[in-house]
Amino acid sequence: MASEITRDELRVRAVRAGLELSEDELDQLLPGVKRAYNQADDLRKLVTNADEPAAVFAPARSKRE
């Protein structure tokens, strides 16, 4: 499980992003931020280094006459 983010950590990250949020705003955002962290953690568990990239650049040469 992803590490739990606290309201204090969320406040610090908001300030770094140039946001000034009230305690009420932080309380409203915290559940969504925790959910997003957990969803990102779930996605990381699905992707391994053995998986191929979703898209590979492979230029094809065409014959032009």
PyMOL Python script that loads the backbone (N, CA, C, O; Angstrom):
from pymol import cmd

cmd.read_pdbstr("""\
ATOM      1  N   MET A   1       0.848  -1.192   0.000  1.00  0.00           N
ATOM      2  CA  MET A   1       0.000   0.000   0.000  1.00  0.00           C
ATOM      3  C   MET A   1       0.884   1.242   0.000  1.00  0.00           C
ATOM      4  O   MET A   1       1.963   1.247   0.591  1.00  0.00           O
ATOM      5  N   ALA A   2       0.428   2.263  -0.649  1.00  0.00           N
ATOM      6  CA  ALA A   2       1.174   3.523  -0.719  1.00  0.00           C
ATOM      7  C   ALA A   2       1.250   4.143   0.671  1.00  0.00           C
ATOM      8  O   ALA A   2       0.354   3.970   1.497  1.00  0.00           O
ATOM      9  N   SER A   3       2.334   4.865   0.909  1.00  0.00           N
ATOM     10  CA  SER A   3       2.455   5.523   2.204  1.00  0.00           C
ATOM     11  C   SER A   3       1.358   6.581   2.334  1.00  0.00           C
ATOM     12  O   SER A   3       1.033   7.275   1.371  1.00  0.00           O
ATOM     13  N   GLU A   4       0.809   6.690   3.508  1.00  0.00           N
ATOM     14  CA  GLU A   4      -0.273   7.636   3.745  1.00  0.00           C
ATOM     15  C   GLU A   4       0.280   9.056   3.827  1.00  0.00           C
ATOM     16  O   GLU A   4       1.283   9.305   4.496  1.00  0.00           O
ATOM     17  N   ILE A   5      -0.374   9.965   3.151  1.00  0.00           N
ATOM     18  CA  ILE A   5       0.016  11.369   3.202  1.00  0.00           C
ATOM     19  C   ILE A   5      -0.821  12.046   4.293  1.00  0.00           C
ATOM     20  O   ILE A   5      -2.017  11.784   4.424  1.00  0.00           O
ATOM     21  N   THR A   6      -0.193  12.897   5.052  1.00  0.00           N
ATOM     22  CA  THR A   6      -0.888  13.610   6.121  1.00  0.00           C
ATOM     23  C   THR A   6      -1.298  14.996   5.638  1.00  0.00           C
ATOM     24  O   THR A   6      -0.862  15.458   4.584  1.00  0.00           O
ATOM     25  N   ARG A   7      -2.142  15.644   6.426  1.00  0.00           N
ATOM     26  CA  ARG A   7      -2.565  17.002   6.076  1.00  0.00           C
ATOM     27  C   ARG A   7      -1.362  17.945   6.065  1.00  0.00           C
ATOM     28  O   ARG A   7      -1.282  18.840   5.224  1.00  0.00           O
ATOM     29  N   ASP A   8      -0.423  17.745   7.002  1.00  0.00           N
ATOM     30  CA  ASP A   8       0.765  18.602   7.044  1.00  0.00           C
ATOM     31  C   ASP A   8       1.617  18.437   5.782  1.00  0.00           C
ATOM     32  O   ASP A   8       2.122  19.420   5.238  1.00  0.00           O
ATOM     33  N   GLU A   9       1.777  17.186   5.316  1.00  0.00           N
ATOM     34  CA  GLU A   9       2.528  16.956   4.084  1.00  0.00           C
ATOM     35  C   GLU A   9       1.817  17.572   2.890  1.00  0.00           C
ATOM     36  O   GLU A   9       2.452  18.141   2.002  1.00  0.00           O
ATOM     37  N   LEU A  10       0.502  17.454   2.875  1.00  0.00           N
ATOM     38  CA  LEU A  10      -0.279  18.045   1.793  1.00  0.00           C
ATOM     39  C   LEU A  10      -0.133  19.569   1.794  1.00  0.00           C
ATOM     40  O   LEU A  10      -0.023  20.181   0.731  1.00  0.00           O
ATOM     41  N   ARG A  11      -0.133  20.175   2.966  1.00  0.00           N
ATOM     42  CA  ARG A  11       0.044  21.626   3.077  1.00  0.00           C
ATOM     43  C   ARG A  11       1.394  22.039   2.506  1.00  0.00           C
ATOM     44  O   ARG A  11       1.480  23.012   1.757  1.00  0.00           O
ATOM     45  N   VAL A  12       2.460  21.298   2.859  1.00  0.00           N
ATOM     46  CA  VAL A  12       3.807  21.614   2.373  1.00  0.00           C
ATOM     47  C   VAL A  12       3.856  21.530   0.849  1.00  0.00           C
ATOM     48  O   VAL A  12       4.433  22.401   0.197  1.00  0.00           O
ATOM     49  N   ARG A  13       3.259  20.495   0.284  1.00  0.00           N
ATOM     50  CA  ARG A  13       3.265  20.331  -1.165  1.00  0.00           C
ATOM     51  C   ARG A  13       2.437  21.403  -1.857  1.00  0.00           C
ATOM     52  O   ARG A  13       2.778  21.849  -2.953  1.00  0.00           O
ATOM     53  N   ALA A  14       1.353  21.814  -1.220  1.00  0.00           N
ATOM     54  CA  ALA A  14       0.533  22.886  -1.783  1.00  0.00           C
ATOM     55  C   ALA A  14       1.318  24.197  -1.797  1.00  0.00           C
ATOM     56  O   ALA A  14       1.283  24.936  -2.781  1.00  0.00           O
ATOM     57  N   VAL A  15       2.016  24.478  -0.717  1.00  0.00           N
ATOM     58  CA  VAL A  15       2.816  25.706  -0.645  1.00  0.00           C
ATOM     59  C   VAL A  15       3.910  25.687  -1.705  1.00  0.00           C
ATOM     60  O   VAL A  15       4.168  26.702  -2.352  1.00  0.00           O
ATOM     61  N   ARG A  16       4.553  24.535  -1.886  1.00  0.00           N
ATOM     62  CA  ARG A  16       5.592  24.412  -2.923  1.00  0.00           C
ATOM     63  C   ARG A  16       5.022  24.663  -4.316  1.00  0.00           C
ATOM     64  O   ARG A  16       5.721  25.142  -5.209  1.00  0.00           O
ATOM     65  N   ALA A  17       3.743  24.332  -4.488  1.00  0.00           N
ATOM     66  CA  ALA A  17       3.081  24.549  -5.777  1.00  0.00           C
ATOM     67  C   ALA A  17       2.522  25.962  -5.893  1.00  0.00           C
ATOM     68  O   ALA A  17       1.914  26.310  -6.905  1.00  0.00           O
ATOM     69  N   GLY A  18       2.724  26.774  -4.864  1.00  0.00           N
ATOM     70  CA  GLY A  18       2.255  28.151  -4.904  1.00  0.00           C
ATOM     71  C   GLY A  18       0.802  28.322  -4.492  1.00  0.00           C
ATOM     72  O   GLY A  18       0.179  29.333  -4.816  1.00  0.00           O
ATOM     73  N   LEU A  19       0.254  27.332  -3.776  1.00  0.00           N
ATOM     74  CA  LEU A  19      -1.147  27.400  -3.339  1.00  0.00           C
ATOM     75  C   LEU A  19      -1.230  27.717  -1.856  1.00  0.00           C
ATOM     76  O   LEU A  19      -0.455  27.196  -1.053  1.00  0.00           O
ATOM     77  N   GLU A  20      -2.159  28.558  -1.507  1.00  0.00           N
ATOM     78  CA  GLU A  20      -2.437  28.845  -0.101  1.00  0.00           C
ATOM     79  C   GLU A  20      -3.818  28.295   0.204  1.00  0.00           C
ATOM     80  O   GLU A  20      -4.825  28.904  -0.156  1.00  0.00           O
ATOM     81  N   LEU A  21      -3.870  27.147   0.866  1.00  0.00           N
ATOM     82  CA  LEU A  21      -5.135  26.482   1.144  1.00  0.00           C
ATOM     83  C   LEU A  21      -5.484  26.581   2.619  1.00  0.00           C
ATOM     84  O   LEU A  21      -4.612  26.498   3.484  1.00  0.00           O
ATOM     85  N   SER A  22      -6.762  26.758   2.893  1.00  0.00           N
ATOM     86  CA  SER A  22      -7.226  26.793   4.279  1.00  0.00           C
ATOM     87  C   SER A  22      -7.252  25.376   4.833  1.00  0.00           C
ATOM     88  O   SER A  22      -7.144  24.407   4.082  1.00  0.00           O
ATOM     89  N   GLU A  23      -7.395  25.257   6.150  1.00  0.00           N
ATOM     90  CA  GLU A  23      -7.483  23.943   6.787  1.00  0.00           C
ATOM     91  C   GLU A  23      -8.681  23.171   6.235  1.00  0.00           C
ATOM     92  O   GLU A  23      -8.598  21.962   6.018  1.00  0.00           O
ATOM     93  N   ASP A  24      -9.788  23.868   6.008  1.00  0.00           N
ATOM     94  CA  ASP A  24     -10.985  23.226   5.464  1.00  0.00           C
ATOM     95  C   ASP A  24     -10.729  22.700   4.051  1.00  0.00           C
ATOM     96  O   ASP A  24     -11.156  21.598   3.706  1.00  0.00           O
ATOM     97  N   GLU A  25     -10.032  23.489   3.239  1.00  0.00           N
ATOM     98  CA  GLU A  25      -9.714  23.055   1.879  1.00  0.00           C
ATOM     99  C   GLU A  25      -8.783  21.840   1.887  1.00  0.00           C
ATOM    100  O   GLU A  25      -8.946  20.919   1.087  1.00  0.00           O
ATOM    101  N   LEU A  26      -7.808  21.847   2.797  1.00  0.00           N
ATOM    102  CA  LEU A  26      -6.907  20.699   2.923  1.00  0.00           C
ATOM    103  C   LEU A  26      -7.683  19.448   3.327  1.00  0.00           C
ATOM    104  O   LEU A  26      -7.449  18.362   2.797  1.00  0.00           O
ATOM    105  N   ASP A  27      -8.612  19.614   4.274  1.00  0.00           N
ATOM    106  CA  ASP A  27      -9.434  18.485   4.716  1.00  0.00           C
ATOM    107  C   ASP A  27     -10.288  17.935   3.573  1.00  0.00           C
ATOM    108  O   ASP A  27     -10.506  16.726   3.491  1.00  0.00           O
ATOM    109  N   GLN A  28     -10.769  18.804   2.700  1.00  0.00           N
ATOM    110  CA  GLN A  28     -11.579  18.368   1.568  1.00  0.00           C
ATOM    111  C   GLN A  28     -10.732  17.649   0.516  1.00  0.00           C
ATOM    112  O   GLN A  28     -11.198  16.697  -0.110  1.00  0.00           O
ATOM    113  N   LEU A  29      -9.498  18.097   0.321  1.00  0.00           N
ATOM    114  CA  LEU A  29      -8.620  17.507  -0.687  1.00  0.00           C
ATOM    115  C   LEU A  29      -7.980  16.193  -0.251  1.00  0.00           C
ATOM    116  O   LEU A  29      -7.709  15.328  -1.085  1.00  0.00           O
ATOM    117  N   LEU A  30      -7.743  16.040   1.024  1.00  0.00           N
ATOM    118  CA  LEU A  30      -6.961  14.909   1.527  1.00  0.00           C
ATOM    119  C   LEU A  30      -7.501  13.540   1.110  1.00  0.00           C
ATOM    120  O   LEU A  30      -6.705  12.710   0.671  1.00  0.00           O
ATOM    121  N   PRO A  31      -8.803  13.250   1.218  1.00  0.00           N
ATOM    122  CA  PRO A  31      -9.274  11.924   0.796  1.00  0.00           C
ATOM    123  C   PRO A  31      -9.014  11.631  -0.690  1.00  0.00           C
ATOM    124  O   PRO A  31      -8.654  10.509  -1.045  1.00  0.00           O
ATOM    125  N   GLY A  32      -9.191  12.618  -1.541  1.00  0.00           N
ATOM    126  CA  GLY A  32      -8.941  12.430  -2.964  1.00  0.00           C
ATOM    127  C   GLY A  32      -7.467  12.212  -3.263  1.00  0.00           C
ATOM    128  O   GLY A  32      -7.118  11.409  -4.128  1.00  0.00           O
ATOM    129  N   VAL A  33      -6.610  12.919  -2.557  1.00  0.00           N
ATOM    130  CA  VAL A  33      -5.167  12.759  -2.746  1.00  0.00           C
ATOM    131  C   VAL A  33      -4.741  11.361  -2.296  1.00  0.00           C
ATOM    132  O   VAL A  33      -3.943  10.705  -2.966  1.00  0.00           O
ATOM    133  N   LYS A  34      -5.269  10.913  -1.172  1.00  0.00           N
ATOM    134  CA  LYS A  34      -4.952   9.560  -0.699  1.00  0.00           C
ATOM    135  C   LYS A  34      -5.423   8.513  -1.703  1.00  0.00           C
ATOM    136  O   LYS A  34      -4.712   7.546  -1.976  1.00  0.00           O
ATOM    137  N   ARG A  35      -6.608   8.702  -2.246  1.00  0.00           N
ATOM    138  CA  ARG A  35      -7.143   7.765  -3.232  1.00  0.00           C
ATOM    139  C   ARG A  35      -6.247   7.742  -4.474  1.00  0.00           C
ATOM    140  O   ARG A  35      -5.954   6.673  -5.011  1.00  0.00           O
ATOM    141  N   ALA A  36      -5.815   8.915  -4.926  1.00  0.00           N
ATOM    142  CA  ALA A  36      -4.948   8.995  -6.110  1.00  0.00           C
ATOM    143  C   ALA A  36      -3.606   8.305  -5.848  1.00  0.00           C
ATOM    144  O   ALA A  36      -3.091   7.617  -6.730  1.00  0.00           O
ATOM    145  N   TYR A  37      -3.037   8.475  -4.666  1.00  0.00           N
ATOM    146  CA  TYR A  37      -1.786   7.816  -4.319  1.00  0.00           C
ATOM    147  C   TYR A  37      -1.957   6.301  -4.353  1.00  0.00           C
ATOM    148  O   TYR A  37      -1.100   5.589  -4.877  1.00  0.00           O
ATOM    149  N   ASN A  38      -3.055   5.810  -3.797  1.00  0.00           N
ATOM    150  CA  ASN A  38      -3.304   4.367  -3.778  1.00  0.00           C
ATOM    151  C   ASN A  38      -3.522   3.824  -5.187  1.00  0.00           C
ATOM    152  O   ASN A  38      -3.063   2.726  -5.503  1.00  0.00           O
ATOM    153  N   GLN A  39      -4.221   4.582  -6.039  1.00  0.00           N
ATOM    154  CA  GLN A  39      -4.433   4.137  -7.419  1.00  0.00           C
ATOM    155  C   GLN A  39      -3.107   4.097  -8.184  1.00  0.00           C
ATOM    156  O   GLN A  39      -2.875   3.174  -8.964  1.00  0.00           O
ATOM    157  N   ALA A  40      -2.251   5.073  -7.974  1.00  0.00           N
ATOM    158  CA  ALA A  40      -0.939   5.084  -8.630  1.00  0.00           C
ATOM    159  C   ALA A  40      -0.107   3.898  -8.155  1.00  0.00           C
ATOM    160  O   ALA A  40       0.606   3.278  -8.944  1.00  0.00           O
ATOM    161  N   ASP A  41      -0.200   3.584  -6.870  1.00  0.00           N
ATOM    162  CA  ASP A  41       0.518   2.437  -6.324  1.00  0.00           C
ATOM    163  C   ASP A  41       0.010   1.140  -6.952  1.00  0.00           C
ATOM    164  O   ASP A  41       0.805   0.257  -7.275  1.00  0.00           O
ATOM    165  N   ASP A  42      -1.301   1.020  -7.128  1.00  0.00           N
ATOM    166  CA  ASP A  42      -1.871  -0.174  -7.773  1.00  0.00           C
ATOM    167  C   ASP A  42      -1.362  -0.315  -9.202  1.00  0.00           C
ATOM    168  O   ASP A  42      -1.057  -1.423  -9.642  1.00  0.00           O
ATOM    169  N   LEU A  43      -1.267   0.798  -9.934  1.00  0.00           N
ATOM    170  CA  LEU A  43      -0.763   0.753 -11.311  1.00  0.00           C
ATOM    171  C   LEU A  43       0.702   0.339 -11.361  1.00  0.00           C
ATOM    172  O   LEU A  43       1.108  -0.411 -12.249  1.00  0.00           O
ATOM    173  N   ARG A  44       1.495   0.827 -10.412  1.00  0.00           N
ATOM    174  CA  ARG A  44       2.917   0.459 -10.375  1.00  0.00           C
ATOM    175  C   ARG A  44       3.090  -1.047 -10.177  1.00  0.00           C
ATOM    176  O   ARG A  44       4.043  -1.637 -10.686  1.00  0.00           O
ATOM    177  N   LYS A  45       2.176  -1.662  -9.442  1.00  0.00           N
ATOM    178  CA  LYS A  45       2.258  -3.105  -9.205  1.00  0.00           C
ATOM    179  C   LYS A  45       1.962  -3.896 -10.477  1.00  0.00           C
ATOM    180  O   LYS A  45       2.441  -5.020 -10.627  1.00  0.00           O
ATOM    181  N   LEU A  46       1.188  -3.331 -11.385  1.00  0.00           N
ATOM    182  CA  LEU A  46       0.831  -4.019 -12.619  1.00  0.00           C
ATOM    183  C   LEU A  46       1.936  -3.971 -13.671  1.00  0.00           C
ATOM    184  O   LEU A  46       2.038  -4.873 -14.502  1.00  0.00           O
ATOM    185  N   VAL A  47       2.757  -2.933 -13.641  1.00  0.00           N
ATOM    186  CA  VAL A  47       3.784  -2.735 -14.662  1.00  0.00           C
ATOM    187  C   VAL A  47       5.118  -3.230 -14.120  1.00  0.00           C
ATOM    188  O   VAL A  47       5.551  -2.833 -13.038  1.00  0.00           O
ATOM    189  N   THR A  48       5.757  -4.100 -14.887  1.00  0.00           N
ATOM    190  CA  THR A  48       7.075  -4.594 -14.498  1.00  0.00           C
ATOM    191  C   THR A  48       8.080  -4.203 -15.563  1.00  0.00           C
ATOM    192  O   THR A  48       7.709  -3.763 -16.652  1.00  0.00           O
ATOM    193  N   ASN A  49       9.331  -4.362 -15.249  1.00  0.00           N
ATOM    194  CA  ASN A  49      10.378  -4.044 -16.222  1.00  0.00           C
ATOM    195  C   ASN A  49      10.360  -5.017 -17.392  1.00  0.00           C
ATOM    196  O   ASN A  49      10.920  -4.718 -18.447  1.00  0.00           O
ATOM    197  N   ALA A  50       9.732  -6.165 -17.227  1.00  0.00           N
ATOM    198  CA  ALA A  50       9.667  -7.155 -18.300  1.00  0.00           C
ATOM    199  C   ALA A  50       8.615  -6.799 -19.347  1.00  0.00           C
ATOM    200  O   ALA A  50       8.629  -7.347 -20.449  1.00  0.00           O
ATOM    201  N   ASP A  51       7.709  -5.889 -19.015  1.00  0.00           N
ATOM    202  CA  ASP A  51       6.674  -5.490 -19.964  1.00  0.00           C
ATOM    203  C   ASP A  51       7.258  -4.624 -21.069  1.00  0.00           C
ATOM    204  O   ASP A  51       8.131  -3.787 -20.836  1.00  0.00           O
ATOM    205  N   GLU A  52       6.754  -4.848 -22.275  1.00  0.00           N
ATOM    206  CA  GLU A  52       7.201  -4.030 -23.399  1.00  0.00           C
ATOM    207  C   GLU A  52       6.541  -2.661 -23.326  1.00  0.00           C
ATOM    208  O   GLU A  52       5.446  -2.526 -22.779  1.00  0.00           O
ATOM    209  N   PRO A  53       7.202  -1.643 -23.875  1.00  0.00           N
ATOM    210  CA  PRO A  53       6.572  -0.320 -23.915  1.00  0.00           C
ATOM    211  C   PRO A  53       5.300  -0.354 -24.756  1.00  0.00           C
ATOM    212  O   PRO A  53       5.162  -1.187 -25.653  1.00  0.00           O
ATOM    213  N   ALA A  54       4.395   0.532 -24.470  1.00  0.00           N
ATOM    214  CA  ALA A  54       3.131   0.582 -25.196  1.00  0.00           C
ATOM    215  C   ALA A  54       3.344   0.988 -26.652  1.00  0.00           C
ATOM    216  O   ALA A  54       2.610   0.548 -27.537  1.00  0.00           O
ATOM    217  N   ALA A  55       4.324   1.808 -26.893  1.00  0.00           N
ATOM    218  CA  ALA A  55       4.581   2.270 -28.257  1.00  0.00           C
ATOM    219  C   ALA A  55       6.085   2.261 -28.498  1.00  0.00           C
ATOM    220  O   ALA A  55       6.870   2.675 -27.645  1.00  0.00           O
ATOM    221  N   VAL A  56       6.459   1.792 -29.646  1.00  0.00           N
ATOM    222  CA  VAL A  56       7.869   1.757 -30.021  1.00  0.00           C
ATOM    223  C   VAL A  56       8.019   2.470 -31.349  1.00  0.00           C
ATOM    224  O   VAL A  56       7.264   2.216 -32.288  1.00  0.00           O
ATOM    225  N   PHE A  57       8.987   3.356 -31.428  1.00  0.00           N
ATOM    226  CA  PHE A  57       9.241   4.068 -32.672  1.00  0.00           C
ATOM    227  C   PHE A  57      10.035   3.157 -33.595  1.00  0.00           C
ATOM    228  O   PHE A  57      11.166   2.782 -33.288  1.00  0.00           O
ATOM    229  N   ALA A  58       9.449   2.810 -34.706  1.00  0.00           N
ATOM    230  CA  ALA A  58      10.121   1.967 -35.683  1.00  0.00           C
ATOM    231  C   ALA A  58       9.836   2.542 -37.069  1.00  0.00           C
ATOM    232  O   ALA A  58       8.828   2.196 -37.685  1.00  0.00           O
ATOM    233  N   PRO A  59      10.705   3.408 -37.558  1.00  0.00           N
ATOM    234  CA  PRO A  59      10.455   4.026 -38.862  1.00  0.00           C
ATOM    235  C   PRO A  59      10.530   2.985 -39.967  1.00  0.00           C
ATOM    236  O   PRO A  59      11.426   2.141 -39.985  1.00  0.00           O
ATOM    237  N   ALA A  60       9.602   3.054 -40.862  1.00  0.00           N
ATOM    238  CA  ALA A  60       9.577   2.134 -42.004  1.00  0.00           C
ATOM    239  C   ALA A  60      10.075   2.874 -43.230  1.00  0.00           C
ATOM    240  O   ALA A  60       9.709   4.025 -43.466  1.00  0.00           O
ATOM    241  N   ARG A  61      10.891   2.223 -43.989  1.00  0.00           N
ATOM    242  CA  ARG A  61      11.369   2.847 -45.223  1.00  0.00           C
ATOM    243  C   ARG A  61      10.428   2.465 -46.339  1.00  0.00           C
ATOM    244  O   ARG A  61      10.119   1.291 -46.539  1.00  0.00           O
ATOM    245  N   SER A  62       9.987   3.449 -47.045  1.00  0.00           N
ATOM    246  CA  SER A  62       9.108   3.177 -48.176  1.00  0.00           C
ATOM    247  C   SER A  62       9.873   3.434 -49.464  1.00  0.00           C
ATOM    248  O   SER A  62      10.757   4.289 -49.522  1.00  0.00           O
ATOM    249  N   LYS A  63       9.521   2.686 -50.482  1.00  0.00           N
ATOM    250  CA  LYS A  63      10.169   2.856 -51.784  1.00  0.00           C
ATOM    251  C   LYS A  63       9.421   3.947 -52.537  1.00  0.00           C
ATOM    252  O   LYS A  63       8.223   3.833 -52.793  1.00  0.00           O
ATOM    253  N   ARG A  64      10.127   4.979 -52.877  1.00  0.00           N
ATOM    254  CA  ARG A  64       9.534   6.053 -53.652  1.00  0.00           C
ATOM    255  C   ARG A  64      10.147   6.061 -55.030  1.00  0.00           C
ATOM    256  O   ARG A  64      11.367   5.983 -55.178  1.00  0.00           O
ATOM    257  N   GLU A  65       9.333   6.151 -56.002  1.00  0.00           N
ATOM    258  CA  GLU A  65       9.847   6.151 -57.370  1.00  0.00           C
ATOM    259  C   GLU A  65       9.644   7.476 -58.038  1.00  0.00           C
ATOM    260  O   GLU A  65      10.022   7.648 -59.197  1.00  0.00           O
TER     261      GLU A  65
END
""", "prot")
cmd.dss("prot")
cmd.show_as("cartoon", "prot")
cmd.util.cbc("prot")
cmd.orient("prot")
